[in-house]
Amino acid sequence: MTAVLSTQTGLHPRPFLKWAGGKGRLLGQYEPFLPTAIDTYYEPFLGGGAVFFHLAGRMQRAVLGDINPELVNVYCYVRDQVESLLLHLWEHQRRHSVDYYYQVRQQHNLRSPLERAARLIYLNKTCYNGLYRENSQGHFNVPIGKYKSPNICDPLLLRAASAALQKAEIRTFSFETLLSRSLSSRDFVYFDPPYHPISPTSSFTSYSRYGFSRDDQQALAHVFSTLAARGQRVMLSNSDCEFIRDLYQGFNLQPILAARAINSRAGQRGKIGELLVTFP
């Protein structure tokens, strides 16, 4: 395995956001299915970026994105202006309290993209369970978490992430646009969409106002199949259920055992089956 080490921090890069469905704890199960060398890495559902950071030392460049512009904005500032971002996070850490949290949460119309990036990281580090969720107006609406001393500003973590992101193009785009890209056989595409619900009570399939419907899952399966038919290396994770298995029949289906990290009931945060779809 090839790893990347930040010369600025001495740390291997890892996610700086806690994200629903984050893959940090699953990388050991994913490793047998990951390439050892990549020209360009594509990830259109970026989230916490665990797979990107894990593979950063194996790729020449990356194209990272998400349909959520606020998440894309955060990654751009971590890449391009991490020291300025750290100054804002230090201020958030100094002023943190229950009242301050809800004051910041109400700041829906900040004009400065740097302030918006710092706000998202601050809320992510202090909200309930690290959950990112938006209402239909696109406003963050998660209550404060019960943390005694949240680590809001982590210079070593953010500088290591910034170093890894120097090789990445980061922008807002949807997964369908990959069909118009000229990918080579040495590129690698990883899809980590909002998971299809496996029961009526597991309906959290999106973290933003945009949602991800059954039709979206079918459109994604079409993109995956089209890229695979072109001989390109693709991998996808999703919930292990009949609907997803039917969508990807004919591909390599690998069951994955994952911990359910985000659930409103602590007693239901156990192990859950997920599915890894690979080609070739």
NORSULDA-V125100 format. One record per backbone hydrogen bond with DSSP energy under -0.5 kcal/mol. CO is the residue of the C=O (numbers start at 0). NH is the residue of the N-H. If there is no record, write none. Layout:
co=CO nh=NH
co=CO nh=NH
This chain:
co=3 nh=12
co=5 nh=9
co=10 nh=5
co=16 nh=18
co=18 nh=21
co=22 nh=25
co=22 nh=26
co=23 nh=26
co=25 nh=28
co=25 nh=29
co=26 nh=30
co=29 nh=32
co=30 nh=33
co=37 nh=59
co=38 nh=59
co=38 nh=60
co=39 nh=187
co=40 nh=62
co=41 nh=189
co=42 nh=64
co=45 nh=48
co=48 nh=52
co=49 nh=53
co=50 nh=54
co=51 nh=55
co=54 nh=57
co=54 nh=58
co=55 nh=58
co=57 nh=37
co=60 nh=40
co=61 nh=63
co=61 nh=168
co=62 nh=42
co=63 nh=170
co=64 nh=45
co=65 nh=172
co=66 nh=68
co=67 nh=71
co=68 nh=72
co=69 nh=73
co=70 nh=74
co=71 nh=75
co=72 nh=76
co=73 nh=77
co=74 nh=78
co=75 nh=79
co=76 nh=80
co=80 nh=84
co=81 nh=85
co=82 nh=86
co=83 nh=87
co=84 nh=88
co=85 nh=89
co=86 nh=90
co=87 nh=91
co=88 nh=92
co=89 nh=93
co=90 nh=94
co=91 nh=95
co=96 nh=100
co=97 nh=101
co=98 nh=102
co=99 nh=103
co=100 nh=104
co=101 nh=105
co=103 nh=106
co=105 nh=107
co=106 nh=109
co=110 nh=112
co=111 nh=115
co=112 nh=116
co=113 nh=117
co=114 nh=118
co=115 nh=119
co=116 nh=120
co=117 nh=121
co=118 nh=122
co=119 nh=123
co=120 nh=124
co=121 nh=125
co=122 nh=125
co=122 nh=126
co=125 nh=144
co=126 nh=129
co=127 nh=130
co=130 nh=132
co=132 nh=140
co=134 nh=137
co=138 nh=134
co=142 nh=127
co=144 nh=146
co=149 nh=151
co=151 nh=153
co=152 nh=154
co=153 nh=157
co=154 nh=158
co=155 nh=159
co=156 nh=160
co=157 nh=161
co=158 nh=162
co=159 nh=163
co=160 nh=164
co=161 nh=165
co=162 nh=165
co=163 nh=166
co=164 nh=167
co=166 nh=61
co=167 nh=169
co=168 nh=63
co=170 nh=65
co=170 nh=172
co=173 nh=176
co=174 nh=177
co=175 nh=178
co=176 nh=179
co=177 nh=180
co=180 nh=182
co=183 nh=186
co=185 nh=38
co=186 nh=232
co=187 nh=41
co=188 nh=234
co=190 nh=236
co=198 nh=201
co=202 nh=204
co=206 nh=133
co=207 nh=210
co=212 nh=216
co=213 nh=217
co=214 nh=218
co=215 nh=219
co=216 nh=220
co=217 nh=221
co=218 nh=222
co=219 nh=223
co=220 nh=224
co=221 nh=225
co=222 nh=226
co=223 nh=227
co=224 nh=228
co=225 nh=229
co=226 nh=231
co=227 nh=230
co=232 nh=188
co=233 nh=278
co=234 nh=190
co=235 nh=276
co=237 nh=274
co=238 nh=240
co=240 nh=244
co=241 nh=245
co=242 nh=246
co=243 nh=247
co=245 nh=248
co=247 nh=250
co=250 nh=252
co=251 nh=253
co=251 nh=277
co=252 nh=254
co=253 nh=275
co=255 nh=257
co=255 nh=273
co=257 nh=271
co=258 nh=260
co=260 nh=262
co=263 nh=265
co=264 nh=267
co=265 nh=268
co=267 nh=269
co=269 nh=259
co=271 nh=257
co=272 nh=239
co=273 nh=255
co=274 nh=237
co=274 nh=276
co=275 nh=253
co=275 nh=277
co=276 nh=235
co=277 nh=251
co=278 nh=233
